[in-house]
């Protein structure tokens, strides 16, 4: 594994539209020549560092998506009337909205922890925290998105409503770099986020 400087003419690019409306591409380096940048060891650490920063950026975007979905849902519950009362007056819906607020704030706290983890010298420890933050944000976004759609009475699934688009983006983010099962498995295999030795 390494970082190489490759001429653009040697790369075949197959561009396509992703589920969330963004663009991506498959790059084929067939018979491409390149110049190695640094050593293989340096390259591995550099790539890992870039992935760490990208994961934190995706966590931040996910928290922003959840913030927006929650705000739209609370506004809808406060204005939509059913049986002569605003939806926000029904206690069961208040409980559900509170659960979403907790999920968003927990994800925001994990995002702050992941951002602070960039200062750590121990790369394995840093990656453990960042992956935990991403796993939590991805899981919370799924909860917030599903509940936001349901609390909107299903209109969130329509193309005209922004929440469906936010859910699509959060779903793509959750599968960027890795998926939730692999993240949690990796965190567990490396001793979890809170190690017993930290409190011995």
C-alpha positions as CSV (number, residue, x, y, z in Angstrom):
1,X,0.0,0.0,0.0
2,X,1.3,3.4,-0.8
3,X,0.6,6.9,-2.1
4,X,1.5,7.5,-5.8
5,X,1.5,10.5,-8.0
6,X,-0.2,9.3,-11.3
7,X,-0.9,11.2,-14.5
8,X,-4.5,11.9,-15.2
9,X,-4.3,10.5,-18.7
10,X,-3.4,7.0,-17.2
11,X,-6.6,6.8,-15.2
12,X,-10.0,5.6,-16.5
13,X,-12.9,7.3,-14.6
14,X,-16.4,5.8,-14.5
15,X,-18.6,8.5,-12.9
16,X,-22.1,7.8,-11.6
17,X,-24.9,9.4,-9.4
18,X,-25.2,8.1,-5.9
19,X,-28.5,7.5,-4.0
20,X,-28.2,10.8,-2.2
21,X,-27.8,12.8,-5.4
22,X,-24.1,13.3,-5.1
23,X,-21.5,12.1,-7.6
24,X,-18.9,9.3,-7.2
25,X,-16.6,7.5,-9.5
26,X,-14.7,4.2,-9.9
27,X,-11.1,4.8,-10.9
28,X,-9.3,2.2,-12.9
29,X,-5.5,2.3,-12.9
30,X,-4.7,0.0,-15.8
31,X,-1.1,0.0,-16.8
32,X,-0.7,3.4,-15.0
33,X,2.7,4.6,-14.1
34,X,3.3,6.6,-10.9
35,X,5.8,8.0,-8.5
36,X,5.8,6.7,-4.9
37,X,5.4,9.5,-2.4
38,X,7.4,8.8,0.7
39,X,7.6,5.2,2.0
40,X,4.9,2.6,2.3
41,X,4.9,3.0,6.1
42,X,4.5,6.8,5.9
43,X,1.7,6.3,3.3
44,X,-0.3,3.9,5.5
45,X,-0.3,6.4,8.4
46,X,-1.1,9.3,6.1
47,X,-4.1,7.5,4.6
48,X,-5.3,6.5,8.1
49,X,-5.0,10.1,9.3
50,X,-7.0,11.4,6.3
51,X,-9.7,8.7,6.9
52,X,-9.9,9.7,10.6
53,X,-10.5,13.4,9.6
54,X,-13.0,12.4,6.9
55,X,-14.9,10.3,9.4
56,X,-15.2,13.2,11.8
57,X,-16.4,15.4,9.0
58,X,-19.1,12.9,8.1
59,X,-20.1,12.7,11.8
60,X,-20.4,16.4,11.9
61,X,-22.6,16.3,8.7
62,X,-24.7,13.6,10.3
63,X,-25.3,15.6,13.4
64,X,-26.3,18.6,11.2
65,X,-28.7,16.4,9.3
66,X,-30.2,15.1,12.6
67,X,-30.5,18.6,13.9
68,X,-32.4,19.7,10.9
69,X,-34.7,16.7,10.8
70,X,-35.5,17.1,14.5
71,X,-36.2,20.9,14.1
72,X,-38.6,20.2,11.2
73,X,-40.3,17.4,13.1
74,X,-40.8,19.6,16.2
75,X,-42.2,22.4,14.0
76,X,-44.6,20.0,12.3
77,X,-45.8,18.6,15.7
78,X,-46.4,22.1,16.9
79,X,-48.5,23.2,14.0
80,X,-50.3,20.0,12.7
81,X,-53.7,19.4,14.3
82,X,-55.5,16.1,14.8
83,X,-58.7,15.5,16.8
84,X,-58.9,19.3,17.5
85,X,-55.4,19.4,19.2
86,X,-51.9,20.1,18.1
87,X,-49.8,16.9,17.8
88,X,-47.3,18.3,20.2
89,X,-49.9,18.1,22.9
90,X,-50.1,14.3,22.8
91,X,-47.8,12.9,25.5
92,X,-46.8,9.8,23.5
93,X,-45.5,12.0,20.7
94,X,-43.6,14.2,23.3
95,X,-41.8,11.0,24.5
96,X,-40.8,10.1,21.0
97,X,-39.5,13.6,20.3
98,X,-37.6,13.6,23.5
99,X,-35.9,10.3,22.5
100,X,-34.8,11.9,19.3
101,X,-33.4,14.9,21.1
102,X,-31.4,12.6,23.4
103,X,-30.0,10.7,20.3
104,X,-28.9,13.9,18.6
105,X,-27.2,15.3,21.7
106,X,-25.4,12.0,22.5
107,X,-24.1,12.1,18.9
108,X,-23.0,15.7,19.3
109,X,-21.1,14.7,22.4
110,X,-19.4,11.8,20.6
111,X,-18.5,14.2,17.8
112,X,-16.8,16.5,20.3
113,X,-14.9,13.5,21.8
114,X,-13.8,12.4,18.3
115,X,-12.6,15.9,17.4
116,X,-10.6,16.0,20.6
117,X,-9.2,12.6,19.9
118,X,-7.3,14.0,16.9
119,X,-4.8,15.4,19.5
120,X,-3.9,11.9,20.7
121,X,-0.5,10.6,19.7
122,X,-1.7,6.9,19.9
123,X,-3.2,6.3,16.5
124,X,-5.0,3.1,17.6
125,X,-6.6,4.9,20.5
126,X,-7.6,7.8,18.3
127,X,-9.2,5.5,15.7
128,X,-11.1,3.6,18.3
129,X,-12.8,6.8,19.5
130,X,-13.5,8.2,16.0
131,X,-15.0,4.9,14.9
132,X,-17.2,4.8,18.0
133,X,-18.4,8.3,17.2
134,X,-19.3,7.4,13.7
135,X,-21.1,4.2,14.7
136,X,-23.1,6.1,17.2
137,X,-24.0,8.9,14.8
138,X,-24.9,6.5,12.0
139,X,-27.2,4.5,14.4
140,X,-28.8,7.7,15.8
141,X,-29.4,9.1,12.3
142,X,-31.3,6.0,11.3
143,X,-33.5,6.4,14.4
144,X,-34.1,10.1,13.9
145,X,-34.8,9.7,10.2
146,X,-37.3,6.9,10.6
147,X,-39.1,8.6,13.5
148,X,-39.1,11.9,11.6
149,X,-40.8,10.3,8.7
150,X,-43.4,8.5,10.9
151,X,-44.1,11.6,12.9
152,X,-44.7,13.5,9.7
153,X,-47.4,11.0,8.9
154,X,-45.4,9.5,6.0
155,X,-45.1,12.7,4.0
156,X,-41.4,12.7,4.7
157,X,-41.0,10.0,2.2
158,X,-42.2,12.1,-0.7
159,X,-39.7,13.6,-3.1
160,X,-41.1,17.1,-2.3
161,X,-40.2,16.9,1.4
162,X,-36.6,17.5,2.5
163,X,-36.6,14.8,5.3
164,X,-36.5,12.0,2.7
165,X,-33.5,13.5,1.1
166,X,-31.8,13.9,4.5
167,X,-32.4,10.3,5.3
168,X,-30.9,9.3,2.0
169,X,-27.8,11.3,2.7
170,X,-27.5,9.8,6.2
171,X,-27.8,6.3,4.8
172,X,-25.0,6.9,2.3
173,X,-22.8,8.4,5.0
174,X,-23.5,5.3,7.2
175,X,-22.0,3.2,4.4
176,X,-19.0,5.4,3.6
177,X,-15.6,3.8,4.5
178,X,-17.4,0.9,6.3
179,X,-20.8,-0.1,7.7
180,X,-22.1,-0.2,11.3
181,X,-21.6,-3.9,11.8
182,X,-17.9,-3.7,10.8
183,X,-17.4,-0.6,12.9
184,X,-18.8,-2.1,16.1
185,X,-16.9,-5.4,15.4
186,X,-13.7,-3.5,15.0
187,X,-14.3,-1.5,18.2
188,X,-15.1,-4.7,20.1
189,X,-12.1,-6.6,18.8
190,X,-9.9,-3.8,20.0
191,X,-11.2,-3.8,23.6
192,X,-14.1,-1.5,23.3
193,X,-14.3,2.3,23.9
194,X,-13.9,2.1,27.7
195,X,-11.2,-0.4,28.7
196,X,-11.2,-2.0,32.1
197,X,-7.5,-1.2,32.5
198,X,-8.4,2.5,32.4
199,X,-10.2,2.2,35.7
200,X,-8.1,-0.5,37.4
